[in-house]
Amino acid sequence: MTKVKIVIGDRLGKGQNIAKGVEAAGGIPIVISGVGADMKVGDVMMQEGADLGLSFCGSGGAGALTAKTKYGYPVEYGLRSVDAGITALRSGKKVIGFGFMDTEELGRRMTEECIKLRGR
């Protein structure tokens, strides 16, 4: 089985801590570099054949909604906690938008859940 690929796009060009958590859980992080990276999450997911996209900006919605509009990905946005992200993932969302949360815990827990769901 191939590893879980997770695209990370942060409006301010961050996401390195999330990537550490993804790697720690056995996933492959793909961090989009540069300011406005959240708006490219859907594009990079398509190019990479990624399992999940995580978008980060002030509202937690811009990148996720762009991915939905361009590619039809099921999305959840405006989230402010890891637990809310886990719930969205369990409900079948493929792009999840958060407020700014560049934490290893988020990357680790989202990857663990994605792997768990894939095994079902």
N, C-alpha and C positions, 0 to 999 in steps of 0.2 A: 504494500500500500504506500502510495506517495505521501509525503509530508503535507501538512496543512499550510497553505500560503495565505498570508494576511497582509493586505495593503494598508498602509498607514499614511494618511494625509492630514497635515496640520496647517492651518491658516498662517501660522507664524514660522513655519519651517521646522518645527520640533518633531518629536515622535521617537527620539533615540531611546528613551527610557521604556517606552511601550515595546519597542523592538527587542530590548534586552529580556523583557518578560516573555515575549513570544518565543525567543530562542531558548530560554530556560525551560519552557514547557514542551520543547521539541518541534516547534513550528518554524516556518521560514518567513521572516518579516521582510516586507518590501517597503522601505521608507521613501516617500516621494520628497525630493529636496526642494527647497525654496519657498518663499512666501506665496501663499495662495494654493499650496499643494492640495488642500481639501477639495478644490474644484476639479482635480484630476483623478480622484479615487476611482470612479467608474471606468475611465479610459484605461488606467493601469490594470484594473481588475480584468478587463477584457483582454488586454495584451498578454497578461501573465497567466490567465486561466486561474485566477485566485479564488479561494473558497469564501473569503470574507473581506470586507472593506471597513475600515474604521476612519471616520472623518471627525476632525476637531476644529471648532471655531467658537466664537463667542456664544452663538445661539445653538450650535450643534446641528444646524439644519442645511446650510448652503450646499455643502459637498454631497450629502446624502440625497437631497432632492435633485441635484444635478444628475447623479447616477441613476436615479429613478426615471427622470425625464428622458435622458439619452438612451438608456439601455433596458429600462423596465425592471431593474432590481427591486425586490421588496425591501423597504426601508423602515427604520424607526429613527426618530431624531429628537433633539432637545433633551437628551438624557444627561443626568448629573451624577450617576453612581454606577459602580461596577455591577451591582446586583440588577439594576435596571437593564444594563447591557446583556447580562446573562438571560434575563427574561425575554428580551427581544430576540436573541439568538435562538432560544428554545421555541419561539413562535414562528420561526422560519425566515427571519429577516437576514438579508445578505449584506446590506450596508447599514451601519449603525453610526449615527451622529451624536457626538458628545460635545459638551462645553469643554474648555481646555482642561485636560486631565492627562498629562504626560507622565504616567506612573508605570513602574514595572508590574505592580499587582494587576492592573487592568490588562496588560498584554498577556500575562501568565494565565489569569483566570479565563479570559476569553478564548485563548488557545486551548486550554484544557477542556473547556466545554465544547468547542468546535470538534476536537478529536473524539470526545465522548459521543457526541451526536452523530458523527460520521460512522462510528462503529455500530450503530443501531441497524 
